[in-house]
Amino acid sequence: MPEMARPLHISLVAIPDAVISTLTGIYDVLGSFRMLGRLEPSIPESPPFTVEIVAIERGNVALASGVPVQAHRSVLEVAATDIIIVPSVLLGHDGWTPGRYPEIVDWARRMHTEGALLCSACSGIFLLAETGLFNGRAATVHWGYAEAFSKVFPDVPLSPERVLVVSGEREEYITSGASMTWHDLVLYLIARHVGATAAQTVARYFALQWHHDGLAPYIVFQGRRDHGDAAIAEAQAWLSTHFSIAGPVEEMVRRSVLPERTFKRRFTEATGFTPIDYVQRLRIEDAKRRLERTDEPADEISWRVGYEDPAFFRRLFKRVTGMTPSAYRRRFQVPTFARSKAGRSST
């Protein structure tokens, strides 16, 4: 276990956009060592972390849900900290508006200069990216916010399929991906600063999960539609209900009345996918829903989504999602007891 001369100070940032479940979850887990130390010999007797909720001003902060939390101190009162964590934030229809929290951004930049780690859970990276310190640094964010993030912060390279990204010369920039990957963030911090055994103990006690398979299985494919190419948009609309037919690309070309090369070039420019890749993503997305909601064999699902060769379907499914169809079904299918209960309540 790493030796610590003093507890590391963690500043957990509360802003009105923050999601309460992420903030309080991180606070509870990282602040649990005093309690766990009485129960588990692998946990150090002295808590390794001191966790404070900080905000622009001390006192109540109403979060995105309207539920308030108590900020222990204003960021202007925090002259030194070791780790800054910004929890998930909830974006509205207009996305993220920069410049609303200059005091926090300036403070985070100053604390980083003095050695602090900058950590974000899910969409908390929106606030930290305003420091400019993540420009050119690999990061991750909830896949549903990736496009909105890149529009505001185009200089931050994103990998939304990754669970946790650690970058920087000191490994001082730590970002976690979608929603519950704050589990991975806190377990990483515990493993890094307290030890792997302590991280395993905390994970077991709270039933936290390392997302070993990455986030690709969770990502729902939604083809880009805001590109402004009417011919391609019409092809996408048709394809959304005809992707399982034989030769869908050829049929799209025929219906578009465009030269094949022109159609394929425009389709790729508009959507970011070649026509055949786009078809495959739609087919795999439909297969995922069938694996989640039915008991149909994988071979039957392969045929229903447009593949006559089940072996090819299985290889493609694993390449896209990172999991075999059977593993995906085990992970995501609603348990039998839950399905039977839902069935009884609806009758």
N, C-alpha and C positions, 0 to 999 in steps of 0.2 A: 504494500500500500504506500503511495507517495506520502512523504513527510511534509506537514504543513506547520509553519511557525505560528500561524494565526488563521482563524476562519476566513475564507474568501468572501468578500462582500458582493452580493448580487443585487443589482438594481432592476426590478421588474417594472416596466413602464406602463402606466395606465393613461390612456387617452380616450376621449369620448367614442372613438371608432372601435375600441377594443372589444373582443368577444370574451365574456365573463368566464365561460367554461375553461378556455385555454389559460387565461390568467390565473384563475384560482387553482386549476389543476397543477400548473407549474409551481405555484406558491406552496401548495400542500405537500407535493412530493419532495421538493428541495428543502423544505423546512421540517421534514419528518424525522431527521436523524436523531434528535434527542429521544423521541419516543421509541424508534426502532433500536436504538442502542441498548435499551433495557430488555429487548426481546431477542436480539440476534447478536451472537458473539463476533460476527464478521463486520459489524458496524462499529466505527470508532466511538469511544466514550465521549469525546468532545465533538460537538457538531462541526462539520467541516465548512459549512456555509452559514452566513448571516444573510437572510433574505429580507429586502425592504421593497415595498411598493412605492414608486415615486411618480410624480406627475408635475405639471406646470406649477401647481400650488398644492400644499398639503391640505388634507381634509377630504371630503366626499367628492368622488368623481363618478358621474352617471355614465355607464358604459353603453355600448350599442343597443343592448336590450332594455335600457332604462334602469337596470338594477345598479345601485351605487356600490363602490368599494371605497375603503378608506386608504388614502395615500398617506404613508408615514411621514414623508418629507417632500419638499419641492426639490426639483433637480438642481436649483440654484443653491440649495443647502448641502448638496452632496459634492464635497471637494475631491473625493477619491472613491473609486469603485473598481472592482476587478472584472466583473462580468455584467454586461447590459443585455437584457432580454426584452424584446418587444413581442408581445403575444399577437395572435391573429387579430386582424382588423376586418370589419365588415364594410365592403364597398357598396355604395349606392348605384343607381342607374348611370350617374355621370362619372363613375370611376373615382380615382384618387385625385384630389386637388392638392398639389404641393404648396408649401409656404404657410401652412396653418399653425405649425408648431415650431417656430424658429428657435425658441429657447431650448427645446429638447434636442433639436438637430445640432445646434452649436455646442451644447453640453456633451452630446455623444461624441462629436468630433474631437472635442478637447480631452475627454476621458480616454479615447482611443490613443491619442498622442501620448498619454501618460501610461499606456500599457493595457487598457481594458480590452477584453474580448467583446465583439459586437455580435449578438445572436438574434435571430428572428425565428419565430414559429409561424409557419405558413405565410400569410399575407403581411405579417409584421415587417417584412423586407421593404414594403412601400415607404415606411417612415425612415428606416435606416438608409435606404438608397439616396435620400435627400442629402446625406452627408457628402456624397460624391466619392466616398471611400470604396464603394463596391464597383466602380467603373473599371471594366476590364477584369473583374474578379468573378470566377464561376459562382453561381448561386442557384437556388431553387425556390419555387413558390407553388402555391396551389395551382394545379393545371387549369382550373377554371378561370384564374386571374392572369394567366401567363400573357395573353395577348394584350390585356389592358396594361399590364406592367411594362411590357416592351414598348408600348406607345409613349409612355411617360419617361422611361429610363432605357433608351435604346442601347446605351453603352454597357449595360450589365448583361453578360451572357447567361442565359437561363437553361436549365435542364429540369423541367417540371416533372419528368418521370423519375427523378432521383429522390430518394427519401431524405438524405442528409448530404450537404455539401460543405466541406471545410476547405478554406482557401486562405491565401496570404502567406507571407514569409514566416510569420509566427503562428500560422494556423489560427489567426485571430478573427476571421470572418466565418461564422457558422450559421447556416440557414437550413431549415427543415421544410419539407414540402407540404402536401395537403393535410389539413385538419389534424387528425390524431397523431401525426408524426412528431408532435411535441413530445410524445413518449420517447422517440429516438433521440431527440435533442437533450432531454434531461438525463437519460441514461448515458449518453455520450459524455456529458459534462461530469457525471458521477464517476464513470470509468476513467476519464482523463485525470481527474483531480483527487479521487479517493481510491479508485482501484476497480478492477473488473469484478472481483468477488462482491464488493459492495453494490455495484450496479446490478449484478444478478440477484442479489438479495432484495433490493428495492423493486426490481421488476417482478419478482415472485410475490412479494407482499402485496403490491398494488395491482397485480395481474396486468402489468404494462407489457406491450409487445414491441419487439424489434421487427420492423417491416422488412424482413430479409429478401422478399421477392421484389422489392422496389414498388413503384407506384404505377407502372404500366398496366397491371391488371385492373386498376381502379379507374383509369382514364376513360371517359366516355367520348367516343369520336363524334365530333360535330364539324362537318365541313364548313370552311369559311364561305360566308355568303355576302360579305360587304365589299366585294371587289368591284362592283359596278359594270361587269361584263354581262349584258342581258342574255346573250346566246348561251353562255356557260351557266348562268343561273337557271335558265330554262332546262338545260341538260341535267343539272344537279337535282332539280325538282322532279324530273321524270325518273331519274336513277334511284331516288329515295324509295320508290315503290316497285322498281323493276330490276334491282341489282342481282336478283337470283336467276334471271333468265340466261340462256346460253348466248354468248357473244354480246354482252351489254355495251362494250366500247364501240364495236362496229355499228350497233344500232344507234348509239348517241351521235356518232359521226354522220350517219345517214339522215337522222332527223334534223341535225343542225344545218344541213345544206352547205357546209363549209368544206374546203379541201381537208383531207385527213391530217396532213402535217400542220395546217393552220389551226385546226380544232385542238389537236393535242398540245401544241405550243401554248395557245391561249388558255386551255384548261389548266395546265401546269402553272402558268404565270398567275392565274386567278386564285387557285386553291392551294398551291404549294405542293400538290401531289400530281403524279402522272395519272391519267385516267384509270389504268389498271390498278395502281396502288389505291386509288380512291374507292374503286369497286371492292377491292379486298378488305379495306377498312370497314365499309358498310356491311359486308358479309360477316366479318368477324364480330362486329358489334351486335348483329342480329343473333349470331350463334351464342354470344355471351348471355343475352337475355333468355334464350331457350335453355341454356344450361342452368341458369339461375331459377327459372320458373317452371320447368317441366322435368319429367323423368325420362324423356326421349333418349335413346342411345346416341352416342356421339356420331356413329355412322349415319343414323337417320338425320341428325341435325346437319351433318356435312352435305347430304343430298338436298335438304330443304333450302339451304342458303346458297346453293349453286355449285357444289363440288361433287363430282362423281367419284373422285379418288379420295377415300377417307384418309389414307396415309399422307397425301399432300395437304389436306385440310389440317391434320394434326400438326404437321411441321409448320405450316403457316400460322396457326393459332399460337403455337409456342413462340414463334419469332415475334409476333405482334405483342402478345401479352406477357411473355416471360414464363408462362405456365402451360402445362398440358391441359386439354379439356377436362380430364378427370380431376386433376388437382384444382382447377378453377371451380368446378362444381362443388367440390368438398369445401372450398373456402367461402363461396358466395351463395350457395343455395340456402334458402330459408329452411331451418330445421323442420323435420316432420311434425314435431309437437306444436310448433308455431303455426304451421300451415293448417293443421287439423283444427286448432283453436279458432283461427280466423274463419275457417269454413263453417264452424258451428255458430259463430257469432253473426254471420251474415245470413243465416237461414231464419 
